[in-house]
């Protein structure tokens, strides 16, 4: 112990020792296991979105909010008509249809300045700024432009730990490393309380949340966890989020 204390007084040795301590920390070890578990799950969001679109006939209309690199999802979506929205903060090439924030997009759409304000989408995928306030606004706006039998899909609704659910994306010195789900879960849980929509969360790809106005994919629940505390969410996530498998979703929707 005395030798360790002496070595900690020397900067290079201190960094090495502290690094080993960090890597052996139970929080770090457990979260690494959860990272590997989550990244091994399938299907990914693309397959779920395409499945939902496949039941809508030959002419389908799709909107994606928060594209980043379109090769990650947008380019693989099978819809006869599709549109993309992204301000280009994280992907400078930003080859999308509407280079703006989702707030600006919906404002211009409502004013009939882009597309047609009578447009209705079969699926709207929300994967933009992963902060609860913004996600909530995106859901509110999306509900105005989704078909009655359409679906709103959200990514990152089921963060494995509080480190994944941090508010600051750019802070990597946590056991979650670069993985980040933000506080999307709070917005989705808020809408789980709303009896005007049905909802579920497919337990894959960091949680793929789904909302529908008419398709009963899951009844709303009585409001719980009023302060949106992560520990309480973690202990009750299956019920709170209506976590289901992709096979169960196909059984319900199909």
C-alpha positions in Angstrom: 0.0 0.0 0.0 2.9 2.4 0.8 4.5 1.6 -2.5 1.2 2.4 -4.3 0.9 5.7 -2.5 4.5 6.6 -3.4 3.8 5.7 -7.1 0.6 7.8 -7.1 2.7 10.9 -6.3 4.5 10.4 -9.7 2.3 11.6 -12.6 3.0 8.8 -15.1 2.5 6.0 -12.6 -0.6 7.8 -11.2 -2.3 7.7 -14.6 -1.5 4.0 -15.1 -2.7 3.0 -11.6 -5.8 5.1 -11.8 -6.5 3.7 -15.2 -6.3 0.1 -14.0 -8.5 1.0 -11.0 -11.1 2.5 -13.4 -11.1 -0.6 -15.7 -11.6 -2.9 -12.7 -14.3 -0.8 -11.1 -17.6 -2.9 -10.8 -19.6 -0.1 -12.5 -17.3 -0.1 -15.5 -17.2 -3.9 -15.7 -21.0 -4.3 -15.5 -21.7 -1.5 -18.0 -19.2 -3.1 -20.5 -21.3 -6.3 -20.3 -24.5 -4.3 -21.0 -22.9 -2.6 -23.9 -21.9 -5.9 -25.5 -25.4 -7.3 -24.8 -27.2 -4.4 -26.4 -25.0 -4.2 -29.5 -25.6 -7.9 -30.1 -29.4 -7.6 -30.2 -31.3 -7.8 -33.4 -33.1 -6.6 -35.4 -32.0 -3.0 -35.7 -34.4 -0.1 -36.2 -34.2 -0.3 -40.0 -35.9 -3.7 -40.1 -38.6 -2.6 -37.7 -39.4 0.5 -39.7 -39.5 -1.5 -42.9 -41.7 -4.0 -41.4 -44.2 -1.3 -40.3 -44.1 0.2 -43.8 -44.6 -3.2 -45.5 -48.1 -3.4 -44.2 -49.2 -0.1 -45.7 -49.4 -1.1 -49.4 -47.3 -0.1 -52.4 -47.5 3.7 -51.9 -46.0 4.7 -48.6 -44.7 8.0 -47.2 -41.9 8.2 -44.7 -40.2 11.0 -42.8 -36.9 10.7 -40.9 -35.9 13.3 -38.3 -32.3 13.2 -37.4 -30.4 11.4 -40.1 -26.7 12.0 -39.6 -25.2 9.5 -42.0 -28.0 8.3 -44.3 -26.2 5.0 -44.9 -26.9 4.1 -41.2 -30.7 4.0 -41.8 -32.4 6.3 -44.3 -31.0 4.9 -47.5 -32.2 1.4 -46.5 -35.8 2.4 -45.8 -38.2 0.9 -48.3 -40.8 3.6 -49.0 -42.1 4.9 -52.3 -41.9 8.5 -51.0 -39.5 9.6 -48.2 -38.1 12.7 -46.8 -35.2 13.5 -44.5 -34.5 16.3 -42.0 -31.2 17.2 -40.3 -29.4 20.4 -39.5 -26.0 18.8 -40.2 -24.4 19.3 -36.8 -22.9 15.8 -36.6 -22.5 15.0 -40.3 -21.2 17.9 -42.3 -22.0 16.4 -45.7 -25.6 16.3 -44.7 -27.2 15.0 -47.9 -30.8 15.4 -46.7 -33.9 17.0 -48.2 -34.3 19.6 -45.5 -31.2 21.0 -43.9 -32.7 22.5 -40.8 -33.8 21.6 -37.3 -37.0 19.6 -36.8 -38.7 22.7 -35.2 -38.0 24.7 -38.3 -39.1 21.9 -40.5 -42.5 21.6 -38.8 -42.9 25.3 -38.6 -42.3 25.7 -42.4 -44.5 22.6 -43.1 -47.4 24.1 -41.1 -47.0 27.4 -43.0 -47.2 25.5 -46.3 -43.7 26.7 -47.2 -42.3 23.2 -47.8 -44.0 20.1 -49.1 -47.8 20.4 -48.5 -49.3 20.9 -45.1 -51.9 18.3 -46.0 -49.3 15.6 -46.2 -49.6 12.6 -44.0 -46.9 10.0 -43.3 -47.2 6.3 -42.8 -44.1 6.3 -40.5 -42.2 9.2 -38.9 -38.9 8.2 -37.4 -37.6 10.5 -34.7 -33.8 10.2 -34.0 -32.8 13.8 -33.6 -31.6 15.6 -30.5 -31.9 13.0 -27.7 -33.1 15.4 -25.0 -36.6 14.9 -23.5 -37.9 18.4 -24.2 -36.9 18.2 -27.9 -38.2 14.7 -28.4 -41.5 15.6 -26.8 -41.9 18.5 -29.3 -41.0 16.2 -32.1 -43.7 13.8 -31.0 -46.3 16.5 -30.7 -45.5 17.8 -34.2 -45.4 14.3 -35.7 -48.8 13.5 -34.4 -50.2 16.2 -36.6 -48.8 14.6 -39.7 -49.1 10.9 -39.1 -51.9 8.9 -40.8 -54.5 7.6 -38.4 -53.1 4.1 -38.8 -49.5 5.2 -39.0 -46.7 4.9 -36.6 -44.2 7.2 -34.9 -41.0 5.4 -34.2 -38.3 6.6 -31.8 -34.7 5.4 -31.3 -32.8 5.2 -28.0 -35.8 4.7 -25.7 -34.3 2.1 -23.4 -30.9 3.2 -22.0 -29.2 0.3 -20.2 -27.7 2.6 -17.5 -27.8 6.1 -16.2 -24.4 6.7 -17.9 -26.1 6.0 -21.3 -28.9 8.4 -20.2 -26.7 11.3 -19.5 -27.7 14.7 -20.9 -24.3 15.6 -22.3 -23.4 13.7 -25.4 -19.8 14.7 -25.7 -18.7 13.6 -22.3 -17.1 10.2 -22.9 -15.4 9.6 -19.5 -18.2 7.3 -18.2 -18.5 3.5 -18.2 -20.8 4.0 -21.3 -17.9 5.3 -23.2 -19.2 6.8 -26.5 -22.6 5.1 -26.3 -25.3 7.7 -25.7 -29.1 7.4 -25.5 -29.8 10.8 -23.9 -33.1 11.4 -22.1 -35.4 10.2 -24.9 -36.8 7.6 -22.4 -38.3 10.4 -20.4 -40.3 11.8 -23.4 -41.4 8.3 -24.4 -42.5 7.5 -20.8 -44.5 10.7 -20.7 -46.4 9.6 -23.7 -46.9 6.1 -22.2 -49.2 8.0 -19.7 -51.3 9.5 -22.5 -54.5 7.6 -23.2 -54.9 9.2 -26.7 -52.1 7.0 -28.0 -51.0 3.3 -27.9 -47.4 2.5 -27.3 -44.7 -0.1 -26.9 -40.9 -0.4 -27.0 -39.2 -3.1 -28.9 -36.3 -4.4 -26.8 -33.5 -4.1 -29.3 -31.1 -1.5 -30.7 -31.2 0.6 -27.6 -35.0 0.6 -27.4 -37.2 1.2 -30.4 -40.3 3.1 -29.2 -43.5 3.1 -31.2 -46.6 5.2 -30.9 -49.9 4.9 -32.7 -53.2 6.7 -32.6 -55.3 3.7 -33.6 -53.3 0.5 -33.7 -53.4 -1.1 -30.2 -49.8 -1.9 -29.7 -50.1 -1.3 -25.9 -52.5 0.5 -23.6 -51.4 3.6 -21.7 -50.4 3.4 -18.0 -51.2 5.4 -14.9 -48.7 8.2 -14.4 -45.7 7.0 -12.3 -42.2 8.1 -11.4 -43.2 11.8 -11.4 -39.6 13.0 -11.1 -38.4 10.7 -13.8 -35.7 9.1 -11.6 -33.5 6.7 -13.5 -33.3 4.1 -10.7 -37.0 3.8 -10.5 -37.2 3.5 -14.3 -34.5 0.9 -14.3 -36.4 -1.3 -11.7 -39.7 -1.1 -13.6 -38.6 -0.6 -17.3 -40.5 -3.6 -18.7 -43.8 -2.3 -17.4 -43.1 1.4 -17.8 -42.0 1.1 -21.4 -44.1 -1.9 -22.4 -41.0 -3.7 -23.5 -41.8 -6.4 -26.1 -39.9 -8.5 -28.6 -40.0 -7.9 -32.4 -41.8 -11.2 -32.8 -44.5 -10.0 -30.4 -44.8 -6.7 -32.3 -45.3 -8.7 -35.5 -47.9 -10.8 -33.8 -49.8 -7.7 -32.6 -49.6 -5.6 -35.8 -49.7 -8.5 -38.3 
